[in-house]
Amino acid sequence: MGPLKNINLGIIEVLPKKGSYSSYKEFLDTYSRETPNSEGIRIANYNEAQYLLKDLGKLKINEYIKNYYYSIVTEIVCIIDPFGIGGFRDLIIDDPEEIIKFQDGDTAYGYDNSGEQYEVERGSSQLLDWKEEESVFFLVRSI
């Protein structure tokens, strides 16, 4: 198979994945959902991405379509016991800079479901469990 080509869908074209990004922050510093860059490239909106994943998936091209999307960690879900007395809290770290801090082992800030902010650090006795959640992003250009 030769080099991947853009997929023309009539009103947009989907660009093949080129390279990788070290973080969600780096990706967002390069592309935007709202404003196309100087080459007319933007991040596909929710409806476009759903169409590409679900409807094109019905054509049994799931393995092929992986060549067209970036899978990037966009949040870290933690379970913490902030006071060490069994008062468990679910915490989400979704700020791109805070994700990097947490991944690097530094103190990061996250929020529980009531909006209260907590500090969390990998290796801390307060951190009981955590997992990274990834999102899928397509790059598109309007035709």
Secondary structure, DSSP 8 states (H G I E B T S, - for coil): ------EE-SSEEEE---S--S-HHHHHHH--SSS--TTSEEE--HHHHHIIIIIGGGGT-HHHHGGGEEEEEEEEEEEE-TTSSS--EEEEE--HHHHHHHHTTS-EEEE-TT--EEEE-TT-TTEEEEEEEEEEEEEEEE-
